[in-house]
Amino acid sequence: MHNVIQVEFKSNRKEYFNNKDALAVSRNDYVLVEAEVGMDIGRVRFGPEEIDPQTVEGRELRPVIRLALNADLEALAENRKDEESAKEIIRQKIVKYGLKMKLVDAEYQFDRKRLVFFFTAEKRVDFRALVRDLAGEFKTRIELRQIGVRDESKRVDGYGPCGRRLCCSSFLTEFKPITTESAKDQGLQLNPAKLTGMCGRLKCCLSYERDFYVSTLTRLPRVGTTITTKEGPGEVIHIDIIRNLMQVKHNNGEIETISLADAARFLKIDLNGIVAGSDDLE
C-alpha cells in the first residue's frame, strides 16, 4: 500500500504528496506539507486507497509534515483576509506603473514566505519594477505569474450553462487541447455561443464523449452514403448516437427512421456493447 495523498489548495490547485509517516488522515482533513521553500497548508482531497499508484509512479513527491492544528486554520483564515488587501494594493500599483495586465488572484503561502499574484495579459509584461516595489511593501518573496484564460476561470470559479460547477474548478487536474473536431464528431452545430465556456475557449466537456462517438461512427456508414434497408436503398441523412437512431431518405422522398441496432443487422456490422438494443445482434 502506497502512502500518497492528493491535497487541494486555494483555487482548486491540487498536488500529490508523500504521507511518509503514515499519518491517519481522512478526506477534508487539513494538513501541513513541504512547499518548494517552507511550508504550505491544504485540504486532503483523496487518500491512498483512492489514488492509482501508476498516477504518481516516477514522481518525486514532497512530504506531508503533520495534521493542521486549530491555530494553523486560524492563520490560514488570516492569510485569506490579507490576500484581499494585497489585491487592492497591487491594483493601485499596476495603474501607477501603467502596466497592461489584469490581476486575477493573490495567494500567500501558509508560512508567508511567498506571495504569488496571478494575472492575465495579451502580451509579455515587464513587471520588474513592480516586483521590487511589492517586495518592499510586503517584506516577503514576490512572484507574478502570468496565466491563461482557462486557468483564470479555474481560479475564479463559477457555474456553467449546464447548471453545474465548472469542470476546471471542480475536478479537472489538467487541460487537454479541445478543437472544433470534437464538436463535429458529435454532430453539434458550430455555434460559438453554445460551444464556448466561461473562459471564452471551447468547453472541456466536448472531449468527454468524443471517443465513444468516434468509435461508433467509424463502424457505421457516413452521412451521404447509400445503404439498403427493408424499405429498399436510400441515403443516410442523419445519425443520432444518443437516441440510437439513423434516418434514411429513399428515392421516393420518404424518410425512414431505424434504430442503429437494426442498421447494424442490415449492414452486418458488429456493434455489440456500443448501442442500446445491440446486445442480441446476430
ZAMARGU-4260 file (C-alpha; in steps of 0.2 Angstrom, whole numbers, plus 5000, padded with zeros to 4 digits):
<rodrens>
0) 5000/5000/5000 | 5007/5017/4995 | 5005/5032/5006 | 5002/5045/4993 | 4988/5058/4995
5) 4981/5072/4985 | 4980/5089/4993 | 4969/5104/4987 | 4975/5122/4990 | 4967/5138/4986
10) 4958/5140/4969 | 4957/5121/4967 | 4976/5119/4964 | 4980/5101/4968 | 4996/5091/4971
15) 5001/5074/4977 | 5012/5072/4992 | 5020/5058/5001 | 5012/5053/5018 | 5029/5045/5023
20) 5025/5044/5041 | 5008/5036/5038 | 4998/5049/5047 | 4980/5045/5050 | 4972/5057/5038
25) 4955/5057/5030 | 4946/5067/5016 | 4944/5085/5020 | 4957/5085/5034 | 4969/5100/5033
30) 4987/5095/5033 | 5004/5105/5033 | 5015/5100/5018 | 5033/5104/5012 | 5032/5118/4999
35) 5046/5122/4987 | 5053/5134/5000 | 5045/5132/5018 | 5028/5125/5022 | 5010/5126/5015
40) 4993/5120/5020 | 4979/5112/5011 | 4964/5100/5012 | 4965/5082/5009 | 4955/5078/4993
45) 4960/5059/4990 | 4968/5046/5002 | 4980/5032/4997 | 4966/5020/4994 | 4958/5032/4981
50) 4974/5035/4971 | 4981/5024/4957 | 4999/5021/4961 | 5003/5022/4942 | 4997/5040/4943
55) 5012/5046/4953 | 5024/5032/4948 | 5041/5040/4945 | 5037/5057/4953 | 5047/5065/4966
60) 5034/5070/4979 | 5037/5082/4994 | 5032/5075/5011 | 5017/5078/5022 | 5023/5086/5038
65) 5008/5084/5050 | 4990/5087/5053 | 4984/5105/5054 | 4980/5112/5071 | 4966/5125/5075
70) 4980/5138/5076 | 4985/5134/5059 | 4967/5136/5052 | 4966/5152/5061 | 4982/5158/5052
75) 4976/5152/5036 | 4960/5162/5038 | 4970/5177/5041 | 4981/5174/5026 | 4965/5174/5015
80) 4959/5190/5023 | 4976/5198/5019 | 4976/5192/5001 | 4961/5203/4998 | 4970/5218/5005
85) 4986/5213/4994 | 4975/5213/4978 | 4969/5231/4981 | 4987/5236/4984 | 4994/5228/4968
90) 4979/5235/4958 | 4984/5253/4963 | 5002/5249/4958 | 4998/5242/4941 | 4989/5258/4937
95) 5004/5268/4944 | 5016/5259/4933 | 5004/5259/4918 | 5005/5240/4915 | 4993/5231/4903
100) 4989/5217/4914 | 4973/5210/4923 | 4975/5204/4941 | 4966/5188/4944 | 4971/5182/4961
105) 4983/5183/4976 | 4989/5168/4986 | 5000/5168/5002 | 5010/5153/5005 | 5005/5147/5023
110) 5021/5152/5031 | 5020/5169/5022 | 5037/5166/5014 | 5030/5169/4997 | 5016/5179/4990
115) 5010/5175/4972 | 5000/5186/4961 | 4991/5178/4946 | 4987/5189/4931 | 4982/5188/4913
120) 4989/5199/4899 | 4989/5199/4880 | 5007/5202/4878 | 5023/5200/4889 | 5024/5212/4903
125) 5040/5219/4910 | 5035/5220/4929 | 5052/5220/4937 | 5050/5237/4944 | 5033/5232/4951
130) 5040/5216/4959 | 5053/5227/4968 | 5040/5239/4974 | 5029/5224/4980 | 5044/5216/4989
135) 5047/5232/4999 | 5028/5233/5003 | 5025/5215/5009 | 5043/5210/5015 | 5042/5193/5008
140) 5046/5184/4991 | 5035/5190/4977 | 5030/5181/4962 | 5020/5187/4947 | 5013/5173/4937
145) 5005/5175/4920 | 4991/5163/4917 | 4979/5159/4903 | 4961/5162/4902 | 4957/5144/4906
150) 4967/5145/4922 | 4959/5161/4926 | 4942/5153/4925 | 4949/5139/4936 | 4954/5151/4949
155) 4939/5162/4949 | 4927/5148/4949 | 4909/5148/4944 | 4894/5138/4936 | 4892/5134/4918
160) 4877/5135/4907 | 4873/5116/4912 | 4870/5122/4929 | 4885/5113/4937 | 4901/5120/4944
165) 4914/5122/4931 | 4924/5106/4927 | 4940/5115/4928 | 4936/5121/4946 | 4929/5105/4952
170) 4938/5090/4946 | 4950/5093/4931 | 4968/5092/4936 | 4975/5097/4919 | 4969/5105/4902
175) 4968/5095/4886 | 4968/5103/4869 | 4950/5105/4863 | 4946/5108/4844 | 4931/5110/4834
180) 4933/5092/4828 | 4926/5086/4844 | 4910/5096/4841 | 4909/5090/4823 | 4912/5071/4828
185) 4897/5073/4839 | 4886/5081/4826 | 4885/5098/4836 | 4882/5114/4827 | 4897/5125/4826
190) 4889/5139/4836 | 4902/5148/4847 | 4888/5154/4859 | 4884/5136/4863 | 4902/5128/4862
195) 4912/5141/4872 | 4914/5140/4891 | 4916/5154/4903 | 4934/5156/4899 | 4929/5160/4880
200) 4938/5144/4874 | 4929/5128/4868 | 4921/5119/4883 | 4932/5105/4891 | 4916/5094/4891
205) 4917/5092/4872 | 4930/5079/4874 | 4921/5068/4887 | 4911/5058/4875 | 4921/5060/4859
210) 4930/5043/4860 | 4913/5035/4861 | 4906/5044/4846 | 4921/5041/4835 | 4922/5023/4840
215) 4903/5021/4835 | 4903/5032/4819 | 4918/5024/4812 | 4908/5007/4812 | 4893/5015/4803
220) 4891/5022/4786 | 4894/5040/4784 | 4880/5053/4781 | 4878/5054/4762 | 4881/5036/4759
225) 4868/5024/4751 | 4863/5008/4761 | 4849/4996/4759 | 4835/4993/4772 | 4819/4983/4772
230) 4812/4998/4763 | 4825/4997/4749 | 4840/5008/4745 | 4842/5025/4752 | 4854/5039/4758
235) 4859/5041/4776 | 4855/5059/4780 | 4857/5059/4799 | 4864/5048/4813 | 4859/5051/4831
240) 4870/5042/4843 | 4862/5047/4859 | 4844/5041/4853 | 4852/5026/4844 | 4843/5031/4828
245) 4848/5033/4809 | 4837/5042/4796 | 4837/5036/4778 | 4830/5045/4764 | 4823/5034/4750
250) 4821/5038/4731 | 4803/5042/4733 | 4807/5055/4745 | 4801/5046/4761 | 4812/5046/4776
255) 4814/5030/4786 | 4820/5031/4804 | 4828/5015/4810 | 4837/5010/4826 | 4856/5008/4825
260) 4854/4990/4830 | 4843/4987/4815 | 4855/4997/4804 | 4869/4985/4811 | 4858/4970/4806
265) 4855/4976/4788 | 4874/4980/4786 | 4880/4965/4795 | 4890/4977/4807 | 4895/4971/4824
270) 4890/4985/4837 | 4889/4974/4852 | 4890/4984/4868 | 4890/5000/4859 | 4872/5005/4856
275) 4857/5001/4865 | 4847/4986/4859 | 4863/4979/4850 | 4867/4965/4863 | 4857/4952/4854
280) 4864/4956/4836 | 4866/4941/4825
</rodrens>
